Amino acid sequence: MKWSWKIARISGIDIYIHATFLLLIYFVGISYWKQQGTLLAAISGVAYILALFFCVVLHEFGHSLTARRYGIRTQNITLLPIGGIATLEKMPDDPRQEINVAIAGPAVNFAIAIILYLYLYISNVQVTTEQSAMTEGSLLYRLMIVNIFLGAFNLLPAFPMDGGRVLRAVLALRIGHAKATQKAASIGQFLAVGMGLLGVMYNPFLLFIAIFIWFGASIESDAEQFKSILGHAKVRHAMLREFHTLSPNDNLARAVELTLAGSQKDFPVGDQSNLYKVLHYGDLVKGLQERGEHALLSELSLEDIHSVDIDEPLGKLLNSMQGNPRQTICVTDGGQVVGLLNLANIMEMIRIQQALKKHRISQN
């Protein structure tokens, strides 16, 4: 995530803090200063918010370490003003495993609350009515209360929150993963509207959470549709079958001619049996600016081109291509180049399949 800095690595998981989190710390410090008028109060407020987000990190580690049990790696954990985000490689395909991963986070919050309650009870800490306010009194008491709130709030059935993921997994046991995701996303967006209205009337922070839930549910639903479409698709279903290649001895004028004559923007370079470089459209423009149209392709520094078998699962290939959106790949069949593939081809196939799916639904 942009504007994030790595602050630690624990149990093989990188922890990042987003720049906006620093604004939250500043805001909390100023708020406590204005309320009580002392530097000690500001420090106390900042200490409380840092302790709170330490609990948030533990919450995310609950998800991450449970996912690790099922062979799913966590790429990182990022702290934002609205909470933490654990970026898992994927959610488990087994709904029962997804339930375990989803409830692990809130379970950590409830466990923290129980431990703090037992400590306060054994220590015989008395909490008066005045001290029970969330901005005053015992730090441990306030952490106990906020962990109960965090655990309960995250269990709301608002997908993609933890409770929404539990709802999706329960539905998936009966109606399948794709339909369950759509239903859970719709319920999540419905709850987001209600939460947004409450945010407008009472607490702007709820409005930010509502926006996160709305767009998060939409993104997850789209991703599940992509996964469903790509589930049985092969490279052959999305590749470009009619294409031009260029020789290292061709000049940029030839590339310009082919570009203007059709829709192809990236050209493999080599011969039909050995295509080893690729001329991207951006490389063509840069080459024209720096060397002119008579420059040979052999004089340019071009990116290597990779190949993939025609029957390679498309979903698996898409995951590797997303890190390099302009990547162009040669498609081979029996060692012969039979097509080209890039991210635009895959997205075009997905849009076509989505349109066909909507048509079938409308006919039923």
C-alpha positions as CSV (number, residue, x, y, z in Angstrom):
1,M,0.0,0.0,0.0
2,K,1.3,3.5,-0.9
3,W,2.4,5.9,1.8
4,S,3.1,3.1,4.2
5,W,6.3,2.4,6.2
6,K,7.5,-0.9,7.6
7,I,7.9,-0.7,11.3
8,A,8.4,-4.4,12.3
9,R,8.5,-8.0,11.2
10,I,7.0,-10.5,13.6
11,S,6.7,-14.2,12.9
12,G,7.6,-13.7,9.3
13,I,4.9,-11.1,8.7
14,D,5.8,-7.4,7.9
15,I,3.9,-4.8,9.7
16,Y,3.3,-1.4,8.0
17,I,2.0,1.9,9.3
18,H,0.1,4.2,6.9
19,A,0.9,7.9,6.8
20,T,-2.7,8.7,7.8
21,F,-2.2,6.8,11.1
22,L,0.2,9.5,12.2
23,L,-2.6,12.0,11.6
24,L,-4.8,10.0,14.0
25,I,-2.1,10.1,16.7
26,Y,-1.8,13.9,16.2
27,F,-5.5,14.3,16.4
28,V,-5.9,12.2,19.6
29,G,-3.0,14.1,21.3
30,I,-4.5,17.5,20.5
31,S,-8.0,16.3,21.6
32,Y,-6.7,15.2,25.0
33,W,-4.7,18.4,25.3
34,K,-7.7,20.6,24.7
35,Q,-9.9,18.6,27.1
36,Q,-7.5,18.6,30.1
37,G,-4.9,21.2,29.2
38,T,-1.8,19.3,30.1
39,L,1.1,17.6,28.3
40,L,0.6,14.6,30.5
41,A,-3.0,14.2,29.3
42,A,-1.8,14.4,25.6
43,I,0.8,11.7,26.3
44,S,-1.8,9.6,28.1
45,G,-4.1,9.9,25.0
46,V,-1.4,8.9,22.6
47,A,-0.4,6.0,24.9
48,Y,-4.0,4.8,24.9
49,I,-4.4,4.9,21.1
50,L,-1.0,3.0,20.7
51,A,-2.1,0.4,23.2
52,L,-5.4,0.1,21.3
53,F,-3.7,-0.4,18.0
54,F,-1.4,-3.0,19.6
55,C,-4.6,-4.9,20.3
56,V,-5.6,-4.4,16.6
57,V,-2.3,-5.9,15.5
58,L,-3.0,-8.9,17.8
59,H,-6.4,-9.1,16.2
60,E,-4.9,-9.3,12.7
61,F,-2.3,-11.9,13.9
62,G,-5.3,-14.0,15.0
63,H,-6.4,-14.1,11.3
64,S,-2.9,-14.5,9.9
65,L,-1.7,-17.3,12.2
66,T,-5.0,-19.2,11.7
67,A,-4.7,-18.8,8.0
68,R,-1.1,-20.1,8.2
69,R,-2.5,-23.4,9.6
70,Y,-4.2,-23.9,6.3
71,G,-1.1,-23.1,4.3
72,I,-2.1,-19.5,3.5
73,R,0.6,-16.9,3.8
74,T,0.0,-13.3,5.0
75,Q,1.8,-10.8,2.9
76,N,1.7,-8.0,5.4
77,I,-0.4,-6.2,8.1
78,T,-1.1,-2.4,7.6
79,L,-2.3,-0.1,10.3
80,L,-4.8,2.6,9.2
81,P,-6.9,5.0,11.2
82,I,-10.0,2.8,10.8
83,G,-8.1,-0.3,12.0
84,G,-5.8,-2.9,10.6
85,I,-5.7,-4.9,7.4
86,A,-4.1,-8.3,7.1
87,T,-3.3,-9.0,3.4
88,L,-3.7,-12.7,3.0
89,E,-2.7,-14.5,-0.3
90,K,-6.4,-15.6,-0.4
91,M,-9.2,-16.8,1.9
92,P,-9.5,-20.5,2.3
93,D,-11.7,-22.3,-0.3
94,D,-13.2,-24.5,2.4
95,P,-16.0,-22.5,4.1
96,R,-15.3,-24.1,7.5
97,Q,-11.7,-23.0,7.3
98,E,-12.9,-19.5,6.3
99,I,-15.1,-19.4,9.4
100,N,-12.2,-20.3,11.6
101,V,-10.0,-17.6,10.0
102,A,-12.7,-14.9,10.2
103,I,-13.6,-15.5,13.9
104,A,-10.0,-15.8,15.0
105,G,-9.6,-12.0,15.0
106,P,-12.6,-11.1,17.3
107,A,-11.7,-14.1,19.5
108,V,-8.4,-12.5,20.2
109,N,-10.2,-9.3,21.3
110,F,-12.5,-11.2,23.6
111,A,-9.5,-13.1,25.0
112,I,-7.7,-9.8,25.7
113,A,-10.8,-8.4,27.4
114,I,-11.1,-11.5,29.6
115,I,-7.4,-11.4,30.6
116,L,-7.7,-7.6,31.5
117,Y,-10.9,-8.3,33.5
118,L,-9.3,-11.0,35.5
119,Y,-6.3,-8.8,36.2
120,L,-8.4,-5.9,37.3
121,Y,-10.5,-8.2,39.5
122,I,-7.5,-9.9,41.1
123,S,-5.9,-6.5,41.6
124,N,-9.1,-5.2,43.2
125,V,-9.2,-2.1,41.0
126,Q,-12.3,-0.1,41.7
127,V,-13.8,1.8,38.8
128,T,-16.1,4.7,39.6
129,T,-18.8,6.1,37.3
130,E,-16.5,9.0,36.4
131,Q,-13.6,6.7,35.6
132,S,-15.7,4.5,33.3
133,A,-15.7,7.2,30.6
134,M,-13.7,6.2,27.5
135,T,-11.4,9.3,27.8
136,E,-10.7,9.0,31.5
137,G,-9.8,6.5,34.2
138,S,-7.9,3.3,34.1
139,L,-6.1,2.6,30.9
140,L,-6.5,-1.2,31.3
141,Y,-10.2,-0.8,32.0
142,R,-10.7,1.3,28.9
143,L,-8.7,-1.3,26.9
144,M,-11.0,-4.0,28.3
145,I,-14.1,-2.2,27.2
146,V,-12.8,-1.3,23.7
147,N,-11.7,-4.9,23.0
148,I,-15.2,-6.1,23.8
149,F,-16.5,-3.5,21.4
150,L,-14.0,-4.3,18.7
151,G,-14.8,-8.0,19.0
152,A,-18.6,-7.5,18.8
153,F,-18.4,-4.8,16.1
154,N,-16.3,-7.0,13.8
155,L,-18.8,-9.8,14.1
156,L,-21.5,-7.6,12.5
157,P,-22.7,-9.5,9.3
158,A,-21.4,-6.6,7.1
159,F,-19.2,-8.2,4.4
160,P,-16.2,-7.9,4.1
161,M,-15.9,-7.5,7.9
162,D,-15.2,-10.6,9.9
163,G,-18.9,-11.3,10.6
164,G,-19.7,-10.8,7.0
165,R,-17.1,-13.4,6.0
166,V,-18.6,-15.8,8.5
167,L,-22.0,-15.1,6.9
168,R,-20.5,-15.8,3.4
169,A,-18.9,-19.0,4.5
170,V,-22.2,-20.3,6.1
171,L,-24.1,-19.4,2.9
172,A,-21.4,-21.1,0.8
173,L,-22.1,-24.4,2.6
174,R,-25.5,-24.3,1.0
175,I,-25.5,-22.3,-2.3
176,G,-21.8,-22.2,-3.4
177,H,-19.1,-19.7,-3.0
178,A,-19.9,-17.3,-5.9
179,K,-23.6,-16.9,-5.0
180,A,-22.8,-16.7,-1.3
181,T,-20.3,-13.9,-2.0
182,Q,-22.9,-11.9,-4.0
183,K,-25.6,-12.3,-1.2
184,A,-23.1,-11.4,1.6
185,A,-21.9,-8.4,-0.4
186,S,-25.5,-7.2,-0.9
187,I,-26.2,-7.5,2.8
188,G,-23.0,-5.8,3.7
189,Q,-23.8,-2.8,1.4
190,F,-27.3,-2.6,2.9
191,L,-25.8,-2.4,6.4
192,A,-23.3,0.1,5.1
193,V,-26.1,2.4,4.0
194,G,-27.6,2.3,7.5
195,M,-24.2,2.8,9.1
196,G,-23.6,5.7,6.8
197,L,-26.9,7.4,7.9
198,L,-26.0,7.0,11.5
199,G,-22.6,8.4,10.8
200,V,-24.1,11.5,9.2
201,M,-26.4,12.1,12.1
202,Y,-24.2,11.1,15.0
203,N,-20.6,10.1,14.4
204,P,-18.5,10.8,11.2
205,F,-16.2,7.9,12.0
206,L,-19.1,5.5,11.2
207,L,-19.4,7.2,7.8
208,F,-15.8,6.3,7.0
209,I,-16.4,2.7,8.0
210,A,-19.6,2.6,6.0
211,I,-17.6,3.7,2.9
212,F,-15.0,1.1,3.5
213,I,-17.6,-1.6,3.8
214,W,-19.5,-0.5,0.7
215,F,-16.5,-0.5,-1.6
216,G,-14.9,-3.5,0.1
217,A,-18.0,-5.5,-0.5
218,S,-18.1,-4.4,-4.2
219,I,-14.4,-5.3,-4.7
220,E,-14.7,-8.7,-3.1
221,S,-17.9,-9.5,-5.1
222,D,-16.1,-8.5,-8.4
223,A,-13.1,-10.6,-7.4
224,E,-15.2,-13.6,-6.7
225,Q,-16.9,-13.2,-10.1
226,F,-13.5,-13.1,-11.8
227,K,-12.5,-16.2,-9.9
228,S,-15.7,-18.0,-10.9
229,I,-15.2,-17.1,-14.6
230,L,-11.6,-18.0,-14.6
231,G,-12.2,-21.2,-12.6
232,H,-12.2,-23.5,-15.7
233,A,-10.7,-21.1,-18.3
234,K,-7.4,-21.9,-20.0
235,V,-4.9,-19.6,-21.7
236,R,-6.4,-20.7,-25.1
237,H,-9.7,-19.0,-24.2
238,A,-8.3,-15.5,-23.9
239,M,-5.2,-15.4,-26.2
240,L,-4.8,-13.2,-29.3
241,R,-4.5,-15.6,-32.2
242,E,-3.8,-13.1,-35.0
243,F,-0.7,-11.1,-34.4
244,H,2.4,-9.6,-36.0
245,T,6.0,-10.2,-35.0
246,L,9.1,-8.1,-35.7
247,S,12.7,-9.0,-36.5
248,P,15.6,-7.4,-34.7
249,N,16.6,-6.0,-38.1
250,D,13.3,-4.2,-38.5
251,N,13.3,-0.4,-37.8
252,L,10.8,1.6,-35.8
253,A,9.1,2.7,-38.9
254,R,7.9,-0.8,-39.5
255,A,6.6,-1.0,-35.9
256,V,4.7,2.3,-36.5
257,E,3.2,1.0,-39.7
258,L,1.9,-2.2,-38.0
259,T,0.6,-0.2,-35.0
260,L,-1.4,2.2,-37.2
261,A,-2.7,-0.6,-39.4
262,G,-4.4,-2.5,-36.5
263,S,-5.1,-2.8,-32.8
264,Q,-2.0,-4.6,-31.8
265,K,0.2,-2.4,-29.5
266,D,2.9,-4.8,-28.3
267,F,5.1,-6.8,-30.8
268,P,7.2,-9.9,-30.0
269,V,10.7,-9.6,-31.5
270,G,12.7,-12.4,-33.0
271,D,11.6,-15.1,-35.5
272,Q,8.4,-17.2,-35.4
273,S,10.2,-20.1,-33.7
274,N,12.3,-18.0,-31.3
275,L,10.6,-14.8,-30.0
276,Y,12.8,-13.6,-27.1
277,K,12.0,-9.8,-26.7
278,V,8.9,-7.6,-26.8
279,L,8.5,-4.1,-28.1
280,H,5.9,-2.3,-25.9
281,Y,4.0,0.7,-27.2
282,G,5.8,2.8,-24.6
283,D,9.2,1.6,-25.8
284,L,8.2,2.5,-29.4
285,V,7.3,6.1,-28.5
286,K,10.4,6.5,-26.4
287,G,12.6,5.0,-29.2
288,L,11.0,7.4,-31.8
289,Q,11.7,10.4,-29.5
290,E,15.3,9.4,-28.8
291,R,16.5,7.7,-32.0
292,G,14.0,8.4,-34.7
293,E,12.1,6.0,-37.0
294,H,15.1,4.5,-38.7
295,A,16.5,3.0,-35.5
296,L,16.8,-0.8,-35.5
297,L,15.1,-2.8,-32.8
298,S,18.4,-4.5,-32.1
299,E,19.7,-1.1,-30.9
300,L,17.0,-0.8,-28.2
301,S,16.9,-2.2,-24.7
302,L,13.8,-4.3,-24.8
303,E,12.1,-6.5,-22.1
304,D,12.4,-10.3,-22.3
305,I,9.3,-12.1,-23.4
306,H,8.1,-15.2,-21.5
307,S,6.1,-18.1,-22.8
308,V,3.3,-20.2,-21.4
309,D,1.5,-23.4,-22.6
310,I,-1.8,-23.0,-24.3
311,D,-3.5,-25.2,-21.7
312,E,-2.2,-23.3,-18.6
313,P,-5.0,-22.4,-16.2
314,L,-5.8,-18.8,-16.7
315,G,-6.6,-17.9,-13.1
316,K,-3.1,-19.1,-12.0
317,L,-1.5,-17.0,-14.7
318,L,-3.5,-13.9,-13.9
319,N,-2.1,-13.8,-10.3
320,S,1.4,-13.6,-11.7
321,M,0.6,-11.0,-14.3
322,Q,-1.1,-8.5,-12.0
323,G,2.3,-7.4,-10.7
324,N,3.3,-6.3,-14.2
325,P,0.2,-4.9,-16.0
326,R,1.9,-4.4,-19.3
327,Q,3.4,-7.9,-19.5
328,T,2.9,-9.7,-22.9
329,I,3.4,-13.4,-23.0
330,C,3.9,-15.8,-25.9
331,V,1.4,-18.8,-26.0
332,T,2.9,-22.0,-27.2
333,D,1.4,-25.3,-28.3
334,G,3.9,-28.1,-28.8
335,G,6.8,-25.7,-28.8
336,Q,5.3,-23.5,-31.5
337,V,4.1,-19.9,-30.8
338,V,0.4,-19.8,-31.6
339,G,-0.8,-16.6,-29.8
340,L,-0.1,-13.7,-27.5
341,L,-1.6,-12.9,-24.2
342,N,-1.7,-9.8,-22.0
343,L,-3.8,-8.5,-19.1
344,A,-6.1,-6.6,-21.6
345,N,-7.0,-9.9,-23.3
346,I,-7.9,-11.5,-20.0
347,M,-10.0,-8.6,-18.9
348,E,-11.8,-8.5,-22.2
349,M,-12.7,-12.2,-21.9
350,I,-13.9,-11.6,-18.3
351,R,-16.2,-8.7,-19.5
352,I,-17.6,-10.8,-22.3
353,Q,-18.3,-13.7,-19.9
354,Q,-20.0,-11.3,-17.4
355,A,-22.2,-10.0,-20.1
356,L,-23.2,-13.5,-21.2
357,K,-23.9,-14.4,-17.6
358,K,-26.2,-11.4,-17.1
359,H,-28.0,-12.4,-20.2
360,R,-28.6,-15.9,-19.0
361,I,-29.8,-14.7,-15.7
362,S,-32.3,-12.3,-17.3
363,Q,-33.7,-15.1,-19.4
364,N,-34.4,-17.3,-16.3
